[in-house]
Amino acid sequence: MSSANFDQQGTQSDGERLQAAMQSFVSEFGVTAALHLESCVHCGLCASACHFHVTTGDPRYTPIHKLEPFRRAYWREASPLAPLIRKLGLVKAPELADLQNWQELIYDACTMCGRCTIACPMGIDIAELIKEARHGMFKAGLVPERLALMDRAARQWGSTATPGEDLPDILADAAREHGVAIPCDLPSADILVTAAPAELGEHTKALADAAKILNRLGLRWTMHSEGFDASNIGFNNGDLELQERLTRSLVDTAVKIGANTVLLPECGHAYGAARWEAAKWYGQALPVRILHMTEFLDEQLAAGKLRVKKIGATATFHDPCQIVRRGGLEAAARRVLAALGFELIELQDHGVTGYCCGGGGGVVSNLRAAPLRQKVFALKQQQIDATGAQHFVTSCGQCRITFEQGAKKAGWTKPTESLLELVADQLAD
């Protein structure tokens, strides 16, 4: 079932696993992937951008090396010279052992943060290629078992956190605990509000604070048991079928209740899956607008519909990779921080060049990767402490969980604060 190096699921034979992976890899080799795979000049600049390589010095963690079996599959099966390459044996065919050894490189030691993509002088989107390679690994049943368990839960429940039928009770409990109305399963609303799993468990304050803001604005909104979990474990695991199903549950539920907006929680991969990839499941413009909570707060503050009291302190900000580097919301978060009266002291590496928290891409849920995550946390802790800022803020719940886990292990006492929760705590009349 598992070893120290890899996990596997299902009852496929070794040959069937390899064939499933190869067929998936080949299906990914369109024009864009081909251009990227043929463009690498082996300059090594991506290595200096990867937090796992920087913190360990291990050459195995060079980002382009993490694509090796995927690259070999391209040259042998889809490149212009593929027949000649196979005949002359110029590129060795990937073997199952390669994929088993590779699992750790693309699931434990890659968060798909895209910092390597920014650094690449040839414009190779390494993070996107890693995501495409994960599709084949999932087909082969070669996913870390903890992530596979979450995948199975989401297939059964529509969420890694809870069945939809339990959502009304969870929201009712959170509403009582925090003293705020949280509508659920309304037949009609303008905004469908979604959540990340932690907001249905240990971080219910974030969910309640979203409700507090939406109620203050007098908006018609609801959460809904048919589409509520935006985190999308299929996106991280490489399970395309589940990714589509989870995305459609949000968009289709919004259409069903007449909503014009799907509001995403403070979750990075929710933004990547729903905002930037949802359209490919529909083949046309989406019938609803999809907004991250940071965008929503920025718009409401800019329009004067939401007013906040000034905190008047220094703060530094962690830029979530999927929201900022790959999502474009660098300025929006900073405008919200400015509205709160913070004097922003930037991290040494910030904005689109900021280092990942170390837990993205499902890594925070992958217990086997904990030692690597801790090394990245030490890098971030050093940069945060160097600012001397009074507050440390982020706009991604998964980043927050990663930092909280790292802080507990390191004995670091600085709290990680939610941008959403800060706004809710400072609402002005």
FIGUGU-114912 format. One record per residue (C-alpha): residue number from 1; x negated, y, z. Coordinates in pm, 1 decimal. Example, Ala and Ser with C-alpha at 12.3 -4.5 7.8 and 13.67 -1.06 7.14 Angstrom:
# residues 2
+-----+----------+----------+----------+
!   n !       xx !       yy !       zz !
+-----+----------+----------+----------+
!   1 !  -1230.0 !   -450.0 !    780.0 !
!   2 !  -1367.0 !   -106.0 !    714.0 !
+-----+----------+----------+----------+
END
This chain:
# residues 429
+-----+----------+----------+----------+
!   n !       xx !       yy !       zz !
+-----+----------+----------+----------+
!   1 !      0.0 !      0.0 !      0.0 !
!   2 !   -274.3 !    246.3 !     89.4 !
!   3 !   -642.1 !    287.9 !    158.3 !
!   4 !   -865.9 !    556.8 !    296.9 !
!   5 !   -877.0 !    719.5 !    -47.4 !
!   6 !   -537.3 !    684.5 !   -209.1 !
!   7 !   -173.3 !    588.1 !   -162.3 !
!   8 !     53.2 !    425.9 !   -414.7 !
!   9 !    425.4 !    367.8 !   -447.7 !
!  10 !    640.8 !    123.3 !   -639.6 !
!  11 !    582.3 !   -226.9 !   -773.6 !
!  12 !    416.5 !   -148.6 !  -1108.2 !
!  13 !    120.6 !   -358.9 !  -1210.8 !
!  14 !   -215.8 !   -189.5 !  -1248.1 !
!  15 !   -173.9 !   -190.0 !  -1624.5 !
!  16 !    172.5 !    -39.3 !  -1602.0 !
!  17 !     49.3 !    237.0 !  -1374.3 !
!  18 !   -228.7 !    330.9 !  -1612.3 !
!  19 !      3.8 !    321.6 !  -1912.4 !
!  20 !    263.0 !    539.8 !  -1737.2 !
!  21 !     -0.4 !    799.8 !  -1650.8 !
!  22 !   -150.6 !    803.7 !  -1999.1 !
!  23 !    189.1 !    837.3 !  -2167.7 !
!  24 !    270.5 !   1131.6 !  -1942.5 !
!  25 !    -67.2 !   1296.0 !  -2004.2 !
!  26 !    -24.3 !   1269.1 !  -2380.1 !
!  27 !    324.6 !   1421.0 !  -2358.7 !
!  28 !    169.3 !   1730.7 !  -2198.2 !
!  29 !    -82.1 !   1792.6 !  -2477.1 !
!  30 !     83.1 !   2075.4 !  -2666.8 !
!  31 !    -96.6 !   2366.6 !  -2829.2 !
!  32 !   -155.4 !   2557.2 !  -2504.6 !
!  33 !   -299.0 !   2261.9 !  -2312.7 !
!  34 !   -517.8 !   2169.8 !  -2610.4 !
!  35 !   -659.0 !   2521.0 !  -2637.2 !
!  36 !   -736.6 !   2524.7 !  -2266.9 !
!  37 !   -900.5 !   2182.4 !  -2263.8 !
!  38 !  -1116.6 !   2265.2 !  -2565.4 !
!  39 !  -1219.9 !   2608.4 !  -2438.2 !
!  40 !  -1426.5 !   2512.7 !  -2133.2 !
!  41 !  -1791.0 !   2621.9 !  -2168.1 !
!  42 !  -1893.7 !   2460.7 !  -1835.6 !
!  43 !  -2008.2 !   2790.8 !  -1689.2 !
!  44 !  -1917.1 !   2690.3 !  -1334.0 !
!  45 !  -1749.0 !   3018.6 !  -1243.8 !
!  46 !  -1434.1 !   2836.5 !  -1139.0 !
!  47 !  -1634.1 !   2662.1 !   -864.0 !
!  48 !  -1716.0 !   2991.8 !   -696.3 !
!  49 !  -1344.9 !   3079.5 !   -699.7 !
!  50 !  -1215.5 !   2760.5 !   -534.9 !
!  51 !  -1169.7 !   2779.9 !   -158.9 !
!  52 !  -1235.3 !   2407.5 !   -120.4 !
!  53 !  -1564.5 !   2428.7 !   -309.8 !
!  54 !  -1670.3 !   2750.8 !   -136.0 !
!  55 !  -1607.2 !   2613.9 !    212.9 !
!  56 !  -1758.9 !   2268.4 !    158.3 !
!  57 !  -2017.3 !   2314.9 !   -116.6 !
!  58 !  -1901.2 !   1979.0 !   -255.6 !
!  59 !  -1939.0 !   1974.9 !   -637.2 !
!  60 !  -1646.9 !   1730.4 !   -663.1 !
!  61 !  -1420.7 !   2021.2 !   -580.0 !
!  62 !  -1521.8 !   2222.3 !   -886.7 !
!  63 !  -1179.9 !   2298.4 !  -1039.2 !
!  64 !  -1253.6 !   2190.0 !  -1394.7 !
!  65 !  -1396.1 !   1860.8 !  -1262.7 !
!  66 !  -1058.8 !   1790.0 !  -1102.0 !
!  67 !   -920.3 !   1758.8 !  -1455.6 !
!  68 !  -1169.7 !   1494.8 !  -1572.3 !
!  69 !   -936.7 !   1195.1 !  -1639.2 !
!  70 !   -680.2 !   1432.6 !  -1792.0 !
!  71 !   -950.2 !   1582.0 !  -2015.4 !
!  72 !  -1074.6 !   1240.0 !  -2123.2 !
!  73 !   -719.3 !   1136.6 !  -2210.6 !
!  74 !   -689.6 !   1444.3 !  -2431.7 !
!  75 !  -1011.2 !   1383.5 !  -2622.4 !
!  76 !   -926.7 !   1018.0 !  -2684.1 !
!  77 !   -556.3 !   1046.3 !  -2759.3 !
!  78 !   -462.1 !   1394.5 !  -2881.5 !
!  79 !   -767.4 !   1590.3 !  -2998.3 !
!  80 !   -831.0 !   1642.6 !  -3372.2 !
!  81 !  -1116.8 !   1389.5 !  -3360.6 !
!  82 !   -939.0 !   1136.5 !  -3139.6 !
!  83 !   -960.0 !    841.0 !  -3384.6 !
!  84 !  -1333.5 !    892.9 !  -3433.8 !
!  85 !  -1392.8 !    942.7 !  -3062.4 !
!  86 !  -1218.0 !    615.5 !  -2983.1 !
!  87 !  -1395.6 !    424.7 !  -3261.8 !
!  88 !  -1741.2 !    542.8 !  -3159.7 !
!  89 !  -1669.1 !    526.7 !  -2787.3 !
!  90 !  -1780.8 !    887.4 !  -2740.8 !
!  91 !  -1544.6 !    943.2 !  -2445.5 !
!  92 !  -1474.1 !    671.4 !  -2193.5 !
!  93 !  -1107.6 !    581.9 !  -2149.3 !
!  94 !   -963.8 !    663.0 !  -1805.8 !
!  95 !   -919.0 !    356.2 !  -1586.6 !
!  96 !   -681.1 !    300.4 !  -1297.2 !
!  97 !   -970.6 !    332.7 !  -1052.4 !
!  98 !  -1037.9 !    679.8 !  -1194.1 !
!  99 !   -680.6 !    782.4 !  -1118.4 !
! 100 !   -691.6 !    632.0 !   -769.7 !
! 101 !  -1011.1 !    821.5 !   -688.5 !
! 102 !   -868.8 !   1129.8 !   -854.5 !
! 103 !   -563.5 !   1145.4 !   -627.9 !
! 104 !   -761.8 !   1312.0 !   -350.3 !
! 105 !   -900.8 !   1574.6 !   -587.7 !
! 106 !   -570.2 !   1699.1 !   -726.8 !
! 107 !   -342.3 !   1652.2 !   -424.9 !
! 108 !   -569.5 !   1699.4 !   -120.0 !
! 109 !   -825.2 !   1938.8 !   -266.3 !
! 110 !   -613.5 !   2157.6 !   -494.1 !
! 111 !   -331.7 !   2392.2 !   -398.4 !
! 112 !   -265.4 !   2504.3 !   -759.4 !
! 113 !   -333.7 !   2855.8 !   -632.4 !
! 114 !   -472.3 !   2979.6 !   -963.4 !
! 115 !   -776.8 !   3162.5 !   -828.3 !
! 116 !   -990.9 !   2952.5 !  -1062.0 !
! 117 !   -768.7 !   3061.6 !  -1350.5 !
! 118 !   -836.9 !   3427.0 !  -1271.9 !
! 119 !  -1212.8 !   3359.6 !  -1260.6 !
! 120 !  -1233.6 !   3163.0 !  -1586.5 !
! 121 !  -1391.6 !   3377.8 !  -1862.4 !
! 122 !  -1215.0 !   3166.6 !  -2125.5 !
! 123 !   -871.4 !   3218.0 !  -1973.1 !
! 124 !   -814.8 !   2850.1 !  -1899.0 !
! 125 !   -513.4 !   2805.1 !  -1672.3 !
! 126 !   -665.1 !   2527.7 !  -1462.7 !
! 127 !   -385.5 !   2542.5 !  -1206.7 !
! 128 !   -124.1 !   2479.9 !  -1475.9 !
! 129 !   -324.0 !   2187.2 !  -1614.5 !
! 130 !   -347.5 !   2037.1 !  -1265.1 !
! 131 !     30.3 !   2064.5 !  -1235.1 !
! 132 !     70.9 !   1887.0 !  -1570.1 !
! 133 !   -172.6 !   1615.8 !  -1461.3 !
! 134 !     33.5 !   1559.6 !  -1145.7 !
! 135 !    326.9 !   1465.1 !  -1369.5 !
! 136 !    131.9 !   1160.4 !  -1485.6 !
! 137 !     16.6 !   1073.7 !  -1136.6 !
! 138 !    376.3 !   1073.4 !  -1015.6 !
! 139 !    481.8 !    850.5 !  -1305.2 !
! 140 !    204.3 !    609.0 !  -1206.1 !
! 141 !    319.9 !    604.5 !   -842.1 !
! 142 !     -7.2 !    757.5 !   -724.3 !
! 143 !    105.4 !   1034.5 !   -489.1 !
! 144 !      2.9 !   1085.2 !   -123.4 !
! 145 !    257.2 !    887.3 !     77.4 !
! 146 !    370.1 !   1182.6 !    291.3 !
! 147 !    460.9 !   1375.3 !    -24.2 !
! 148 !    628.0 !   1068.0 !   -171.8 !
! 149 !    837.3 !   1034.8 !    144.8 !
! 150 !    951.6 !   1394.8 !    109.0 !
! 151 !   1031.0 !   1326.3 !   -255.9 !
! 152 !   1253.2 !   1033.8 !   -159.9 !
! 153 !   1432.2 !   1245.3 !    100.8 !
! 154 !   1500.0 !   1521.6 !   -152.1 !
! 155 !   1632.3 !   1269.5 !   -403.7 !
! 156 !   1874.4 !   1137.2 !   -145.0 !
! 157 !   1973.0 !   1461.2 !     26.8 !
! 158 !   1896.3 !   1739.8 !   -219.7 !
! 159 !   1651.9 !   1873.5 !     41.5 !
! 160 !   1349.8 !   1751.4 !    233.4 !
! 161 !   1506.0 !   1891.7 !    549.6 !
! 162 !   1866.2 !   1779.7 !    573.1 !
! 163 !   2163.4 !   1643.4 !    378.5 !
! 164 !   2385.9 !   1914.5 !    237.4 !
! 165 !   2677.9 !   1787.3 !    445.8 !
! 166 !   2487.9 !   1889.4 !    761.0 !
! 167 !   2419.0 !   2244.6 !    644.7 !
! 168 !   2736.4 !   2404.4 !    788.3 !
! 169 !   2655.8 !   2274.7 !   1137.3 !
! 170 !   2291.5 !   2386.6 !   1112.6 !
! 171 !   2396.1 !   2735.1 !   1007.2 !
! 172 !   2661.3 !   2753.3 !   1278.2 !
! 173 !   2401.7 !   2665.3 !   1542.0 !
! 174 !   2157.9 !   2926.0 !   1405.2 !
! 175 !   2435.8 !   3186.2 !   1395.7 !
! 176 !   2519.7 !   3124.5 !   1762.1 !
! 177 !   2153.5 !   3123.7 !   1868.2 !
! 178 !   2072.2 !   3452.3 !   1698.3 !
! 179 !   2407.6 !   3627.2 !   1721.8 !
! 180 !   2462.6 !   3682.9 !   1349.9 !
! 181 !   2726.3 !   3569.2 !   1099.9 !
! 182 !   2593.8 !   3323.3 !    839.2 !
! 183 !   2860.8 !   3238.8 !    580.4 !
! 184 !   2854.9 !   2891.1 !    429.0 !
! 185 !   3036.3 !   2734.9 !    133.1 !
! 186 !   3237.4 !   3043.3 !     47.0 !
! 187 !   3425.8 !   2981.9 !   -280.0 !
! 188 !   3317.8 !   3318.4 !   -419.2 !
! 189 !   3019.3 !   3546.8 !   -358.0 !
! 190 !   2784.6 !   3782.1 !   -541.3 !
! 191 !   2463.4 !   3636.6 !   -394.6 !
! 192 !   2369.2 !   3273.6 !   -328.7 !
! 193 !   2112.0 !   3269.1 !    -48.4 !
! 194 !   1870.6 !   2976.9 !    -30.3 !
! 195 !   1626.4 !   2851.3 !    230.8 !
! 196 !   1298.9 !   2670.3 !    282.3 !
! 197 !   1303.1 !   2360.3 !    504.8 !
! 198 !   1132.6 !   2531.0 !    799.8 !
! 199 !   1409.4 !   2791.5 !    812.1 !
! 200 !   1652.8 !   2510.1 !    884.6 !
! 201 !   1434.6 !   2392.8 !   1171.8 !
! 202 !   1166.1 !   2574.4 !   1369.6 !
! 203 !   1192.1 !   2907.6 !   1184.6 !
! 204 !   1566.6 !   2973.6 !   1202.1 !
! 205 !   1491.4 !   3334.0 !   1295.6 !
! 206 !   1387.6 !   3399.0 !    934.7 !
! 207 !   1721.3 !   3264.4 !    814.6 !
! 208 !   1910.9 !   3468.0 !   1074.5 !
! 209 !   1713.2 !   3779.9 !    987.0 !
! 210 !   1801.0 !   3742.6 !    619.1 !
! 211 !   2165.2 !   3723.2 !    727.9 !
! 212 !   2123.4 !   4028.4 !    949.5 !
! 213 !   1991.2 !   4233.5 !    655.3 !
! 214 !   2250.5 !   4112.2 !    405.1 !
! 215 !   2532.8 !   4179.0 !    651.3 !
! 216 !   2398.7 !   4526.8 !    724.7 !
! 217 !   2405.1 !   4598.3 !    350.5 !
! 218 !   2768.4 !   4483.1 !    331.8 !
! 219 !   2699.3 !   4236.7 !     50.1 !
! 220 !   2916.8 !   3940.8 !    -51.2 !
! 221 !   2689.9 !   3644.0 !      0.2 !
! 222 !   2688.0 !   3284.1 !    109.7 !
! 223 !   2476.0 !   2978.1 !    154.4 !
! 224 !   2612.9 !   2660.5 !      0.1 !
! 225 !   2575.7 !   2291.6 !     77.3 !
! 226 !   2559.5 !   2204.9 !   -293.2 !
! 227 !   2245.4 !   2414.7 !   -351.4 !
! 228 !   2045.6 !   2554.1 !    -61.6 !
! 229 !   1685.4 !   2421.9 !    -47.9 !
! 230 !   1461.1 !   2624.3 !   -279.0 !
! 231 !   1123.7 !   2475.6 !   -181.9 !
! 232 !   1134.7 !   2211.8 !   -459.6 !
! 233 !    907.1 !   1922.3 !   -363.6 !
! 234 !    940.3 !   1793.7 !   -720.4 !
! 235 !    744.7 !   2097.8 !   -842.0 !
! 236 !    454.9 !   2013.3 !   -611.7 !
! 237 !    455.2 !   1636.1 !   -656.5 !
! 238 !    479.8 !   1628.0 !  -1033.2 !
! 239 !    830.5 !   1477.1 !  -1024.6 !
! 240 !    983.4 !   1660.5 !  -1320.2 !
! 241 !   1320.0 !   1487.3 !  -1293.4 !
! 242 !   1359.5 !   1595.6 !   -931.6 !
! 243 !   1225.7 !   1942.8 !  -1005.5 !
! 244 !   1496.3 !   1995.3 !  -1267.0 !
! 245 !   1767.2 !   1853.6 !  -1043.1 !
! 246 !   1676.5 !   2078.9 !   -749.7 !
! 247 !   1650.9 !   2388.6 !   -968.0 !
! 248 !   1982.6 !   2317.2 !  -1137.9 !
! 249 !   2150.7 !   2272.9 !   -801.1 !
! 250 !   2069.4 !   2635.0 !   -719.6 !
! 251 !   2154.9 !   2793.1 !  -1052.0 !
! 252 !   2465.3 !   2583.6 !  -1118.2 !
! 253 !   2599.1 !   2643.1 !   -767.5 !
! 254 !   2553.2 !   3017.2 !   -813.7 !
! 255 !   2746.0 !   3002.3 !  -1140.8 !
! 256 !   3019.1 !   2791.7 !   -976.2 !
! 257 !   3087.7 !   3056.3 !   -709.8 !
! 258 !   3051.7 !   3350.0 !   -948.7 !
! 259 !   2725.3 !   3477.3 !   -800.3 !
! 260 !   2503.6 !   3696.2 !  -1015.0 !
! 261 !   2192.8 !   3651.2 !   -797.9 !
! 262 !   2004.0 !   3365.6 !   -636.2 !
! 263 !   1800.0 !   3498.4 !   -344.4 !
! 264 !   1491.2 !   3291.1 !   -266.0 !
! 265 !   1340.4 !   3261.2 !     81.7 !
! 266 !    987.9 !   3354.0 !    183.0 !
! 267 !    842.8 !   3052.4 !      2.3 !
! 268 !    577.8 !   3062.9 !   -267.8 !
! 269 !    653.1 !   2747.2 !   -460.2 !
! 270 !   1023.6 !   2824.9 !   -453.7 !
! 271 !    931.5 !   3133.2 !   -655.1 !
! 272 !    724.0 !   2938.3 !   -904.9 !
! 273 !    983.6 !   2666.3 !   -954.2 !
! 274 !   1299.0 !   2877.2 !   -966.2 !
! 275 !   1185.3 !   3213.4 !  -1102.1 !
! 276 !    933.6 !   3109.4 !  -1364.5 !
! 277 !   1027.1 !   2754.0 !  -1461.3 !
! 278 !   1406.3 !   2744.0 !  -1431.8 !
! 279 !   1465.1 !   2872.6 !  -1785.1 !
! 280 !   1302.3 !   2569.3 !  -1944.4 !
! 281 !   1577.8 !   2346.3 !  -1808.0 !
! 282 !   1841.0 !   2564.6 !  -1975.5 !
! 283 !   1669.7 !   2654.0 !  -2302.8 !
! 284 !   1800.9 !   3009.8 !  -2284.6 !
! 285 !   1817.1 !   3310.1 !  -2058.4 !
! 286 !   1933.7 !   3214.4 !  -1712.2 !
! 287 !   2293.9 !   3299.8 !  -1624.4 !
! 288 !   2185.4 !   3450.1 !  -1290.2 !
! 289 !   1911.4 !   3674.0 !  -1160.5 !
! 290 !   1657.9 !   3501.0 !   -936.2 !
! 291 !   1487.7 !   3718.1 !   -674.1 !
! 292 !   1226.6 !   3651.8 !   -408.5 !
! 293 !   1304.0 !   3800.6 !    -69.1 !
! 294 !   1009.7 !   4041.0 !   -106.7 !
! 295 !   1154.2 !   4180.2 !   -430.2 !
! 296 !   1494.6 !   4214.7 !   -269.9 !
! 297 !   1361.3 !   4405.1 !     31.1 !
! 298 !   1152.4 !   4631.3 !   -192.3 !
! 299 !   1452.3 !   4715.2 !   -411.4 !
! 300 !   1685.6 !   4784.9 !   -119.5 !
! 301 !   1431.0 !   5007.5 !     55.6 !
! 302 !   1351.5 !   5196.3 !   -265.8 !
! 303 !   1721.6 !   5255.6 !   -331.6 !
! 304 !   1769.1 !   5394.1 !     20.0 !
! 305 !   2027.4 !   5127.0 !    100.9 !
! 306 !   1804.2 !   4983.9 !    370.5 !
! 307 !   1623.3 !   5198.9 !    624.9 !
! 308 !   1363.9 !   5089.3 !    877.6 !
! 309 !   1191.2 !   5241.0 !   1176.1 !
! 310 !    817.4 !   5300.3 !   1151.0 !
! 311 !    595.1 !   5064.6 !   1347.6 !
! 312 !    289.7 !   5289.1 !   1326.0 !
! 313 !      8.8 !   5034.8 !   1356.8 !
! 314 !   -260.3 !   4875.2 !   1145.1 !
! 315 !   -191.8 !   4556.6 !    953.3 !
! 316 !   -356.9 !   4324.6 !    708.3 !
! 317 !   -171.1 !   4109.7 !    459.5 !
! 318 !   -218.3 !   3761.3 !    320.3 !
! 319 !   -115.4 !   3748.8 !    -45.4 !
! 320 !     65.5 !   3418.9 !   -112.8 !
! 321 !    -77.1 !   3272.1 !   -433.6 !
! 322 !    248.2 !   3175.8 !   -604.6 !
! 323 !    412.7 !   3507.2 !   -515.5 !
! 324 !    126.9 !   3744.7 !   -590.1 !
! 325 !   -143.1 !   3592.6 !   -811.9 !
! 326 !     95.7 !   3378.4 !  -1015.6 !
! 327 !    412.4 !   3576.3 !   -945.4 !
! 328 !    317.0 !   3943.5 !   -975.1 !
! 329 !    455.9 !   4080.3 !   -646.8 !
! 330 !    136.4 !   4242.5 !   -517.8 !
! 331 !    271.9 !   4598.1 !   -515.2 !
! 332 !    619.1 !   4507.2 !   -384.5 !
! 333 !    489.2 !   4364.4 !    -56.2 !
! 334 !    267.0 !   4665.7 !     -2.0 !
! 335 !    555.5 !   4906.7 !    -56.5 !
! 336 !    754.3 !   4723.1 !    210.4 !
! 337 !    457.7 !   4740.2 !    447.8 !
! 338 !    426.9 !   5113.6 !    379.9 !
! 339 !    797.2 !   5161.7 !    450.8 !
! 340 !    736.7 !   4997.2 !    788.7 !
! 341 !    472.2 !   5258.6 !    862.2 !
! 342 !    174.5 !   5024.3 !    859.1 !
! 343 !   -174.2 !   5143.6 !    784.1 !
! 344 !   -287.9 !   4861.8 !    558.7 !
! 345 !   -641.4 !   4730.3 !    599.1 !
! 346 !   -703.9 !   4495.6 !    310.1 !
! 347 !   -878.7 !   4161.6 !    346.5 !
! 348 !  -1217.7 !   4133.9 !    178.5 !
! 349 !  -1047.1 !   3923.5 !    -89.7 !
! 350 !   -691.8 !   4038.0 !   -149.3 !
! 351 !   -426.1 !   4083.6 !   -413.9 !
! 352 !   -471.1 !   3860.5 !   -717.7 !
! 353 !   -818.6 !   3759.2 !   -596.2 !
! 354 !   -710.5 !   3668.3 !   -243.2 !
! 355 !   -799.8 !   3324.9 !   -110.6 !
! 356 !   -522.8 !   3069.4 !    -66.1 !
! 357 !   -405.3 !   2978.6 !    284.2 !
! 358 !   -525.3 !   2625.6 !    202.7 !
! 359 !   -183.5 !   2461.7 !    230.5 !
! 360 !    -10.2 !   2532.3 !    -99.7 !
! 361 !     87.3 !   2275.2 !   -359.0 !
! 362 !    207.5 !   2036.0 !    -90.6 !
! 363 !   -131.8 !   2024.0 !     83.0 !
! 364 !     12.8 !   2150.2 !    412.6 !
! 365 !    243.0 !   1845.6 !    420.9 !
! 366 !    -36.6 !   1604.2 !    328.3 !
! 367 !   -180.9 !   1495.2 !    664.3 !
! 368 !   -480.1 !   1334.3 !    497.8 !
! 369 !   -594.4 !   1678.0 !    380.3 !
! 370 !   -599.1 !   1835.7 !    728.7 !
! 371 !   -981.2 !   1853.6 !    761.1 !
! 372 !  -1006.3 !   2039.2 !    429.7 !
! 373 !   -725.5 !   2277.2 !    528.2 !
! 374 !   -908.3 !   2358.2 !    849.4 !
! 375 !  -1219.9 !   2462.1 !    658.5 !
! 376 !  -1015.5 !   2702.1 !    446.2 !
! 377 !   -842.4 !   2835.2 !    757.3 !
! 378 !  -1183.5 !   2922.6 !    903.6 !
! 379 !  -1258.1 !   3130.1 !    591.6 !
! 380 !   -928.2 !   3315.7 !    619.5 !
! 381 !   -963.8 !   3362.8 !    995.5 !
! 382 !  -1302.2 !   3524.5 !    945.1 !
! 383 !  -1163.8 !   3768.6 !    687.1 !
! 384 !   -859.3 !   3852.7 !    899.2 !
! 385 !  -1065.1 !   3914.6 !   1212.2 !
! 386 !  -1307.6 !   4130.8 !   1013.3 !
! 387 !  -1031.2 !   4383.2 !    938.9 !
! 388 !   -966.0 !   4452.3 !   1305.7 !
! 389 !   -598.0 !   4499.8 !   1216.8 !
! 390 !   -335.9 !   4481.5 !   1490.8 !
! 391 !    -90.2 !   4280.4 !   1280.8 !
! 392 !   -137.3 !   3993.3 !   1036.9 !
! 393 !    154.0 !   3961.5 !    792.9 !
! 394 !    252.2 !   3734.6 !    505.2 !
! 395 !    559.0 !   3683.1 !    286.2 !
! 396 !    551.7 !   3303.3 !    250.4 !
! 397 !    684.9 !   3062.8 !    510.8 !
! 398 !    457.5 !   2779.6 !    396.9 !
! 399 !    152.6 !   3004.4 !    433.4 !
! 400 !    279.0 !   3097.1 !    778.8 !
! 401 !    306.6 !   2729.0 !    876.6 !
! 402 !    -43.6 !   2661.2 !    741.6 !
! 403 !   -186.7 !   2949.6 !    944.5 !
! 404 !     -0.3 !   2842.9 !   1257.3 !
! 405 !   -136.3 !   2489.2 !   1227.2 !
! 406 !   -487.3 !   2620.5 !   1166.9 !
! 407 !   -464.2 !   2862.2 !   1458.3 !
! 408 !   -352.7 !   2587.2 !   1694.1 !
! 409 !   -644.1 !   2366.9 !   1592.7 !
! 410 !   -894.9 !   2652.2 !   1617.1 !
! 411 !   -758.2 !   2808.0 !   1935.3 !
! 412 !   -691.2 !   3134.6 !   1748.7 !
! 413 !   -429.8 !   3350.2 !   1919.7 !
! 414 !   -340.2 !   3603.2 !   1651.0 !
! 415 !     20.8 !   3546.9 !   1539.7 !
! 416 !    117.5 !   3523.5 !   1173.2 !
! 417 !    410.8 !   3757.9 !   1115.9 !
! 418 !    685.0 !   3735.1 !    853.2 !
! 419 !    743.2 !   4040.9 !    635.0 !
! 420 !   1115.8 !   3964.6 !    633.4 !
! 421 !   1135.5 !   3934.2 !   1009.7 !
! 422 !    948.7 !   4260.7 !   1059.9 !
! 423 !   1198.7 !   4442.4 !    838.8 !
! 424 !   1494.1 !   4287.5 !   1023.2 !
! 425 !   1346.1 !   4378.9 !   1362.4 !
! 426 !   1300.1 !   4741.9 !   1253.2 !
! 427 !   1637.0 !   4811.7 !   1090.3 !
! 428 !   1743.2 !   5171.6 !   1143.2 !
! 429 !   2101.2 !   5293.7 !   1171.4 !
+-----+----------+----------+----------+
END
